[in-house]
Every structure is written in structure tokens, then in C-alpha cells.
Amino acid sequence: MAVEWDLADDHLLEMARSIIRDHHEHLLEARIAFLYRSEASKSGGKFILGMAKKVSEEMKTLINFDFLIWISKPHFDNLEIDQQRALVDHELCHCGRNINEEWIIRKHDFEEFRAVIQRHGIWNDDLRWANEAFKGAKQPTLIELSTPGGEVATLTGDQLARMSKGQFTRLESDAIQAVKDELLEEAKALVDENGEISISKIQRELRVGYTRAAQLRDLILSARGEKV
């Protein structure tokens, strides 16, 4: 069945505004559009229930937003309210700013295979930070903040009609590429600061796995014309 897109309802938009006020002060000036997707996407055999994407300058000629976030409508409707908030919060966590005050898509703080954790336990810094977060998890104290400058909304019907399937696909590709580019720039900054290209340093400072750190090091070496 072909994927269909629909405008976000007030329930989703008000939830997003509340989460931004309570936990994402850096997004108070961001313009964020939400859409419903008719089904989840799949990656590596897992369902993807939502995705945050940075809107490119080219795409802003069609939709004047900084980020676009889609949520799988059938899955969202079947979640408890706390799970819905967690999903929306997760996608908002992907929306960030770099040191140049430019909007970026942020990567996950950690990733690992469940089987590796079962066999080897908390074996790296990523998992140690995650373990501490799990142990310290609690219900937050909610606060009320004003919302200057930014906007949480859905697209208009005309904007949605102008967005072709290919344009949505390009937005997804742009989001993935933005994460890769941001990581590479951060790795280059580490090398410039420390004067050496160390896999362990990249792994530790950027909180990525060994394989990704090695890939980043190889990209930097190749750009310098040095032997990989």
C-alpha cells in the first residue's frame, strides 16, 4: 500500500508544544512542522514510528519551516499517552543547533546490540551513560515557559499537496546525510585541536562505536591525502 500523508491534529501539536516548553528551550525559536504518516517505515527489520528531518533551503521554498517531523498515525493512536509523549520527545531530541547557531539533526546518544550487552555488559562509555540515565530516570517537574519566535504547526493542505513522494524521500536522505556531515566536522575539529587522529579519541569524545570512529578517521586521512 502506498504511503499517505495527513495533517497533524491539535492533540499532537499541543503535546509537542508542551514538551518543547518543558524540556527543549533551545527549540522555542524553531519552526517545526508535524505530519502524520499512514504507516511506519522499516529499517533493519525494525519499525520506525517517527522521524525528524531538517528542511533544506531548497525545500523552504515550499514549506517555510526549520524541521519536519512525521509520526506513524496508526502506531501513535495505539500508544498510551505517556508513550505518545516519549515518542514526540524522542523526535524533538533530534532537532538541535550547532556552535554556529545553525539548525541540525542530532544523532542518538548511544547505540548497541542487545546481544552484545547481554554477553559483555556495560563495556563502553555510551552504555555507561545510558545505564546511569536509566537508573536516574524519574518523572520530570513540569514548568511553564513562554514561546517566543518559534512555531509548532502542521502544513497547510496546499503545502502538503505540493510535496511529492520524491521530495519526502529527499528530506529523509538529507536528514541522514546531515548527521554524517555533522559527525565528520566534529571529528575534524577534534583532530585540529589535538593534532592527532586517534580512533579511541574520536570514539570517546563523539560517543560513537569503534567502527564509526574508524570510518571517520579514514575519511579525514583520505581528505588529507594520507594513507588509510
C-alpha positions, 0 to 999 in steps of 0.5 A: 500500500502506498504511503499517505500523508495527513495533517497533524491534529491539535492533540499532537501539536499541543503535546509537542508544544508542551514538551518543547516548553518543558524540556527543549528551550533551545527549540522555542525559536524553531519552526517545526512542522508535524505530519502524520504518516499512514504507516511506519517505515522499516529499517533493519527489520525494525519499525520506525514510528517517527522521524525528524528531518531538517528542511533544506533551503531548497525545500523552504521554498515550499514549506517555510519551516526549520524541521519536519517531523512525521509520526506513524498515525496508526502506531501513535493512536495505539500508544498510551499517552505517556508513550505518545509523549516519549515518542514526540520527545524522542523526535524533538531530541533530534532537532538541535543547533550547532556552535554556529547557531545553525539548525541540525539533526542530532544523532542518538546518544548511544547505540548497541546490540542487545546481544552484545550487552547481554554477553559483555555488559556495560563495556563502553562509555555510551552504555555507561551513560545510558545505564546511569540515565536509566537508573536516574530516570524519574518523572520530570517537574513540569514548568511553564515557559513562554514561546517566543519566535518559534512555531509548532504547526502542521502544513497547510493542505496546499503545502502538503499537496505540493510535496511529492513522494520524491521530495519526502524521500529527499528530506529523509536522505538529507536528514541522514546525510546531515548527521554524517556531515555533522559527525565528520566536522566534529571529528575534524575539529577534534583532530585540529585541536589535538593534532592527532587522529586517534580512533579511541579519541574520536570514539570517546569524545563523539560517543560513537562505536569503534567502527564509526570512529574508524570510518571517520578517521579514514575519511579525514586521512583520505581528505588529507591525502594520507594513507588509510 
